[in-house]
Amino acid sequence: MALGNISSSYEVFVIFNFYFFRCCMFCGDMIKSLHISFNVYNDFTKAMMEKIRDAASAFAAITGIPVTFFNTKGEILWECSAADRVCNQFKVYRETDSVCVNNLQSSARIAAQIGEPYIFLCRAGLINIAFSLIIEKRVAGCLIAGPVLMGELKESIFSNIISINRLGMDSYSKVLMTLKNIKQFKPNDVSLLADLFGNCMLGVITPNFDYLKISEHNQEMQKIAENLQKYKAESKSAPYQGSSPMIKGAVIFINENYREKISLGSIAKELHISPSYLSMLFKQEVGVTITEYVNIVRIGKSRQLLAETSMSILDISALSGFEDQSYFSKIFKKISEVTPKEYRSIAKGGSMIYHYKKETGG
């Protein structure tokens, strides 16, 4: 009976350890997955914040209205056109738990709740626009555009600033000069300004993927066009400017016979040297293998035909020394970073704008 109990206890111990180990493995995988997700989220947020700051800078530069980004604790992380922000002239603006900070945090919370730009009056009586920054369902902070004046400058605004900042008479002239430079808007224009600010930020946070696809393709085409210009400039110089007569002979042979079936053996036979020695010397002098150089020459000739004639790609591939069109297209894309058809369009001054309907069949 006692032995049976020991045996049963041992079995329980083994089973417990087995499941405990499996549980630890599962938790470890979960933690690893969460860590990866957290890193991806941080990378995404960082890239997004850079775009948001660029958009805020553009808004501030065009409108003359400063934009400030606060984190969820009410701390300033960055400012656009900080010199134009009236609040920066006064210490109370940056004091913890001041009426200004509390007012800004309260407005930020409301903006997050309504999910749109929130127009509010600061304690001084100036207009600000709060836009809550929500990324992946998380509040990342709040963007504040302003302050600005709505209508004429009122005496109460001047008095409020003096009172909030506990300023003496010697500061009156400084306050008046500061308020004189603040932007003024009509009531209806303030509403339009809030829409503009909100749409500017939303355009970054919720991009239209159709436009993104067009933009990415256009950038790719511009890069290809730059490579085309670079190739044209490089092709004007001699392909080989070294001092080896043997390599010069090989280069001349390839340039004159690129349409024919060329191999390392045929070139070596023409030059009366061993294939292995020619291969080693060519790579050393030119920087590429003979096969790679033959393809470069052939693709260079095909580029010329694509740009200057209306011949079919099949005919061009054959005249360039390629026996198979699919292989030609593969090598062309590898060297030129674009298909023969796309190259022809760019070389002949075709539009680099991506036609979304054409690709999608719309």
C-alpha positions as CSV (number, residue, x, y, z in Angstrom):
1,M,0.0,0.0,0.0
2,A,2.8,2.4,0.9
3,L,4.6,1.6,-2.4
4,G,1.5,2.3,-4.3
5,N,1.2,5.7,-2.8
6,I,4.9,6.5,-3.6
7,S,4.3,5.4,-7.2
8,S,1.2,7.5,-7.5
9,S,3.0,10.5,-6.0
10,Y,5.8,10.1,-8.4
11,E,3.4,10.0,-11.3
12,V,1.7,13.2,-10.1
13,F,5.1,14.8,-9.7
14,V,6.1,13.9,-13.3
15,I,2.8,15.1,-14.7
16,F,2.9,18.3,-12.7
17,N,6.5,19.1,-13.9
18,F,5.5,18.3,-17.5
19,Y,2.6,20.7,-17.6
20,F,4.5,23.3,-15.5
21,F,7.3,23.2,-18.2
22,R,4.7,23.5,-21.0
23,C,3.2,26.5,-19.2
24,C,6.6,28.2,-18.8
25,M,7.3,27.6,-22.5
26,F,3.9,29.1,-23.5
27,C,4.4,32.1,-21.2
28,G,7.9,32.6,-22.6
29,D,6.6,32.6,-26.2
30,M,3.9,35.0,-25.2
31,I,6.4,37.4,-23.6
32,K,8.6,37.1,-26.6
33,S,5.7,37.8,-28.9
34,L,4.6,40.8,-26.8
35,H,8.2,42.1,-26.8
36,I,8.3,41.9,-30.6
37,S,4.9,43.6,-30.9
38,F,6.0,46.3,-28.5
39,N,9.2,47.0,-30.6
40,V,7.2,47.1,-33.8
41,Y,4.7,49.5,-32.2
42,N,7.5,51.7,-31.1
43,D,9.1,51.7,-34.5
44,F,5.7,52.5,-36.1
45,T,5.0,55.3,-33.6
46,K,8.4,56.8,-34.1
47,A,8.0,56.9,-37.9
48,M,4.5,58.3,-37.5
49,M,5.6,61.0,-35.1
50,E,8.3,62.2,-37.5
51,K,5.6,62.6,-40.2
52,I,3.3,64.4,-37.8
53,R,6.0,66.8,-36.8
54,D,6.7,67.6,-40.5
55,A,3.0,68.2,-41.1
56,A,2.8,70.4,-38.0
57,S,5.9,72.4,-39.1
58,A,4.3,73.0,-42.5
59,F,1.1,74.1,-41.0
60,A,2.9,76.5,-38.6
61,A,5.1,77.9,-41.4
62,I,2.2,78.6,-43.8
63,T,-0.4,79.9,-41.3
64,G,2.0,81.6,-38.9
65,I,0.3,79.8,-36.0
66,P,2.6,77.9,-33.6
67,V,2.0,74.2,-32.9
68,T,3.0,72.5,-29.7
69,F,2.9,68.8,-28.9
70,F,2.2,67.7,-25.3
71,N,2.6,64.2,-24.0
72,T,-0.1,62.6,-21.9
73,K,1.5,64.1,-18.7
74,G,1.1,67.6,-20.1
75,E,4.8,68.0,-20.8
76,I,6.0,69.7,-23.9
77,L,7.9,67.4,-26.3
78,W,8.4,69.7,-29.2
79,E,7.2,73.0,-30.7
80,C,6.9,74.4,-34.2
81,S,7.4,78.2,-34.5
82,A,8.0,78.4,-30.8
83,A,9.2,82.1,-31.1
84,D,5.7,83.0,-32.3
85,R,4.0,81.4,-29.3
86,V,2.9,84.2,-26.9
87,C,2.7,81.8,-23.9
88,N,6.5,81.2,-24.1
89,Q,7.0,84.8,-22.9
90,F,5.6,84.0,-19.5
91,K,6.9,81.6,-16.8
92,V,3.5,80.4,-15.6
93,Y,3.0,78.6,-18.9
94,R,5.6,76.0,-17.9
95,E,4.9,75.8,-14.2
96,T,3.5,72.4,-13.0
97,D,-0.2,72.6,-12.0
98,S,-0.5,76.1,-13.2
99,V,-3.9,77.4,-14.5
100,C,-2.4,77.3,-18.0
101,V,-1.2,73.7,-17.8
102,N,-4.5,72.5,-16.2
103,N,-6.5,74.2,-18.8
104,L,-4.4,72.6,-21.6
105,Q,-4.7,69.1,-20.1
106,S,-8.5,69.5,-19.6
107,S,-8.9,70.5,-23.3
108,A,-6.7,67.6,-24.4
109,R,-9.0,65.2,-22.6
110,I,-12.0,66.7,-24.3
111,A,-10.4,66.5,-27.7
112,A,-9.6,62.8,-27.1
113,Q,-13.3,62.2,-26.1
114,I,-14.8,63.9,-29.2
115,G,-12.2,62.7,-31.7
116,E,-12.0,65.9,-33.6
117,P,-10.3,69.4,-33.2
118,Y,-11.5,71.2,-30.1
119,I,-11.6,75.0,-30.0
120,F,-11.2,76.4,-26.5
121,L,-10.4,79.6,-24.7
122,C,-7.3,79.7,-22.5
123,R,-7.5,81.4,-19.1
124,A,-6.2,84.6,-20.7
125,G,-9.0,84.6,-23.2
126,L,-7.0,83.5,-26.3
127,I,-8.2,80.9,-28.8
128,N,-6.4,77.5,-29.1
129,I,-7.2,74.4,-31.1
130,A,-6.6,71.0,-29.5
131,F,-6.2,67.8,-31.5
132,S,-5.7,64.6,-29.7
133,L,-3.2,62.3,-31.2
134,I,-4.6,58.7,-31.2
135,I,-2.4,56.0,-32.7
136,E,-3.4,52.3,-32.7
137,K,-6.2,53.2,-30.3
138,R,-3.8,54.8,-27.8
139,V,-3.7,58.4,-26.9
140,A,-0.1,59.5,-27.6
141,G,-0.5,63.1,-26.7
142,C,-2.1,66.3,-27.9
143,L,-1.3,68.9,-30.5
144,I,-2.2,72.5,-29.7
145,A,-2.4,75.1,-32.4
146,G,-2.3,78.7,-31.1
147,P,-2.9,80.9,-29.3
148,V,-4.7,83.3,-31.7
149,L,-7.1,86.2,-31.3
150,M,-10.7,85.8,-32.3
151,G,-11.8,89.3,-33.3
152,E,-10.3,92.5,-31.8
153,L,-7.9,92.5,-28.9
154,K,-9.9,93.1,-25.7
155,E,-8.8,94.8,-22.6
156,S,-9.8,91.7,-20.6
157,I,-7.2,89.6,-22.3
158,F,-4.5,92.1,-21.3
159,S,-5.8,92.1,-17.7
160,N,-6.0,88.3,-17.5
161,I,-2.4,87.9,-18.6
162,I,-1.2,90.4,-16.1
163,S,-3.2,88.7,-13.3
164,I,-2.3,85.1,-14.2
165,N,1.4,85.9,-14.4
166,R,1.4,88.2,-11.4
167,L,3.2,91.0,-13.4
168,G,3.9,94.5,-12.3
169,M,3.5,97.8,-14.2
170,D,7.0,97.6,-15.6
171,S,5.8,94.6,-17.7
172,Y,2.8,96.2,-19.3
173,S,4.6,97.5,-22.4
174,K,6.1,94.0,-23.0
175,V,2.7,92.4,-22.8
176,L,1.2,94.9,-25.2
177,M,4.0,94.4,-27.7
178,T,3.6,90.6,-27.4
179,L,-0.1,90.8,-28.0
180,K,0.3,93.1,-30.9
181,N,2.1,90.4,-32.9
182,I,-0.5,87.7,-32.3
183,K,-2.5,86.4,-35.3
184,Q,-6.1,87.6,-35.5
185,F,-9.0,85.7,-37.1
186,K,-12.8,86.2,-37.5
187,P,-15.1,83.8,-35.7
188,N,-16.0,81.9,-38.9
189,D,-12.3,81.7,-39.9
190,V,-11.4,80.1,-36.6
191,S,-13.8,77.3,-37.3
192,L,-12.2,76.8,-40.8
193,L,-8.8,77.0,-39.2
194,A,-9.7,74.1,-36.9
195,D,-10.9,72.1,-39.8
196,L,-7.7,72.8,-41.7
197,F,-5.5,71.8,-38.7
198,G,-7.5,68.6,-38.0
199,N,-7.5,67.5,-41.7
200,C,-3.7,68.2,-41.9
201,M,-3.1,65.9,-38.9
202,L,-5.6,63.3,-40.0
203,G,-4.0,63.1,-43.4
204,V,-0.8,61.8,-41.7
205,I,-2.5,59.5,-39.2
206,T,-5.0,57.9,-41.6
207,P,-3.3,58.0,-45.0
208,N,-5.2,57.0,-48.2
209,F,-3.4,53.9,-49.4
210,D,-4.4,54.5,-53.0
211,Y,-2.4,57.8,-52.9
212,L,0.4,56.1,-51.0
213,K,0.7,53.5,-53.7
214,I,0.9,56.2,-56.4
215,S,3.5,58.1,-54.5
216,E,5.7,55.1,-53.8
217,H,5.5,54.1,-57.5
218,N,6.3,57.7,-58.6
219,Q,9.3,57.8,-56.3
220,E,10.5,54.5,-57.7
221,M,10.1,55.8,-61.3
222,Q,12.1,59.0,-60.3
223,K,14.9,56.8,-59.0
224,I,14.9,54.8,-62.2
225,A,15.1,58.1,-64.2
226,E,18.0,59.2,-62.1
227,N,19.7,55.9,-62.8
228,L,19.0,56.3,-66.5
229,Q,20.8,59.7,-66.5
230,K,23.6,58.2,-64.5
231,Y,24.0,55.4,-67.0
232,K,24.0,57.8,-69.9
233,A,26.8,59.8,-68.3
234,E,28.8,56.7,-67.5
235,S,28.3,55.2,-70.9
236,K,30.1,58.2,-72.5
237,S,33.4,57.1,-71.0
238,A,35.4,54.1,-72.2
239,P,34.4,50.8,-70.5
240,Y,38.0,49.9,-69.8
241,Q,40.8,52.4,-69.2
242,G,43.4,50.0,-67.8
243,S,46.8,49.2,-69.3
244,S,46.4,45.5,-70.0
245,P,46.5,44.8,-73.7
246,M,44.9,41.4,-73.1
247,I,41.9,42.9,-71.3
248,K,41.6,45.6,-73.9
249,G,41.5,42.9,-76.6
250,A,38.8,41.0,-74.6
251,V,36.7,44.1,-74.2
252,I,37.0,45.0,-78.0
253,F,36.1,41.4,-78.9
254,I,33.0,41.5,-76.7
255,N,31.9,44.9,-78.0
256,E,32.2,43.7,-81.6
257,N,30.6,40.3,-81.1
258,Y,28.0,40.8,-78.4
259,R,25.3,39.6,-80.8
260,E,27.0,36.3,-81.2
261,K,27.2,33.4,-78.7
262,I,30.1,34.4,-76.6
263,S,31.8,32.3,-73.9
264,L,34.9,32.5,-71.8
265,G,36.4,29.8,-73.9
266,S,35.7,31.5,-77.2
267,I,37.3,34.8,-76.0
268,A,40.3,32.9,-74.5
269,K,40.8,31.1,-77.8
270,E,40.7,34.4,-79.7
271,L,43.4,35.9,-77.5
272,H,45.4,32.7,-77.3
273,I,45.4,32.4,-73.5
274,S,44.0,30.0,-71.0
275,P,40.4,30.5,-69.9
276,S,41.2,30.4,-66.2
277,Y,43.9,33.0,-66.5
278,L,41.7,35.3,-68.6
279,S,38.9,34.9,-66.1
280,M,41.1,35.8,-63.1
281,L,42.7,38.8,-64.9
282,F,39.4,40.2,-66.3
283,K,37.8,40.2,-62.9
284,Q,40.8,41.8,-61.3
285,E,41.1,44.5,-64.0
286,V,37.4,45.3,-64.8
287,G,35.8,44.4,-61.5
288,V,33.1,42.0,-62.9
289,T,33.2,38.6,-64.5
290,I,33.3,38.2,-68.3
291,T,29.7,36.8,-68.2
292,E,28.6,39.9,-66.3
293,Y,30.4,42.2,-68.6
294,V,28.9,40.6,-71.7
295,N,25.4,41.1,-70.2
296,I,26.2,44.7,-69.3
297,V,27.2,45.4,-72.9
298,R,24.1,43.6,-74.3
299,I,21.8,45.5,-72.0
300,G,23.5,48.7,-72.9
301,K,22.8,48.1,-76.6
302,S,19.2,47.0,-75.8
303,R,18.7,50.3,-73.9
304,Q,19.8,52.2,-77.0
305,L,17.3,50.3,-79.2
306,L,14.5,50.7,-76.7
307,A,15.1,54.5,-76.5
308,E,15.6,55.2,-80.2
309,T,13.4,52.7,-82.1
310,S,9.9,51.3,-82.0
311,M,11.1,47.7,-82.4
312,S,9.4,45.0,-80.4
313,I,11.1,43.8,-77.2
314,L,11.4,40.3,-78.8
315,D,13.4,41.7,-81.7
316,I,15.5,43.9,-79.5
317,S,16.4,41.0,-77.2
318,A,17.5,39.0,-80.3
319,L,19.6,41.9,-81.7
320,S,21.2,42.4,-78.4
321,G,22.5,38.8,-78.3
322,F,19.9,37.1,-76.1
323,E,18.4,33.9,-77.4
324,D,15.5,33.9,-74.9
325,Q,13.2,36.9,-74.3
326,S,12.3,35.9,-70.8
327,Y,16.0,35.6,-69.8
328,F,16.6,39.0,-71.5
329,S,13.9,40.6,-69.4
330,K,15.3,39.0,-66.2
331,I,18.8,40.3,-66.8
332,F,17.5,43.7,-67.9
333,K,15.5,44.1,-64.7
334,K,18.5,43.0,-62.6
335,I,20.9,45.5,-64.2
336,S,18.4,48.4,-64.9
337,E,16.1,48.0,-61.9
338,V,13.1,48.3,-64.3
339,T,11.5,46.2,-67.1
340,P,12.3,46.9,-70.7
341,K,8.8,48.3,-71.2
342,E,9.1,50.7,-68.3
343,Y,12.6,51.7,-69.5
344,R,11.3,52.6,-72.9
345,S,8.5,54.7,-71.5
346,I,10.9,56.7,-69.3
347,A,13.6,57.0,-72.0
348,K,11.1,58.4,-74.4
349,G,9.9,61.0,-71.9
350,G,6.8,59.1,-70.8
351,S,4.9,60.0,-67.7
352,M,6.3,58.7,-64.4
353,I,2.9,59.0,-62.8
354,Y,1.5,55.7,-61.8
355,H,-1.9,54.8,-63.4
356,Y,-3.7,53.1,-60.6
357,K,-6.8,52.2,-62.7
358,K,-4.7,50.6,-65.4
359,E,-3.0,48.3,-63.0
360,T,-6.0,47.3,-61.0
361,G,-8.3,47.0,-64.0
362,G,-10.5,49.7,-62.8
